[in-house]
């Protein structure tokens, strides 16, 4: 049972890392990849889109067939195939996002983690908006690799932190919970060596 839960959590973490703003096509592709976790993937995508929808005034029009299949307001959001594009258009007005900066730098999250170097889970939490209270050394290092100013990075991070993605600690029953932690908590639980932890927690 524990192995199955771990496998599910890993699949959900990977899903949210790759599909920060999931579209219907993203959901269906991941359901095919992980059919036994289809319900969890759909539920997480639905809640994520519902969270994002709360930040956007424009309503997404759904047809009767979509609403019938959805069965609820949250699930209906998941079936709005254009919701992801609308969120991108709306957030673009506030400036580049972390994912936009990453794309412009020609990097993926794993590549960025290797270049720092730091554990991939730390980078994943940053881009998912689950990290708060960043340290100067980390912000400077990330900004350098992304090719942006620290100020621009801080703006993009603040936006991501306002609409965090769902964490890996999903509940099998009930609504998933957003797990936002401090940079120090994430670093200390990342599995890095004591020397690496000390380096990233230094204030210089």
Beta strands, then each sheet from edge to edge (+ up, - down):
strand 1: 131-132
strand 2: 181-182
sheet 1: 1+ 2+
end
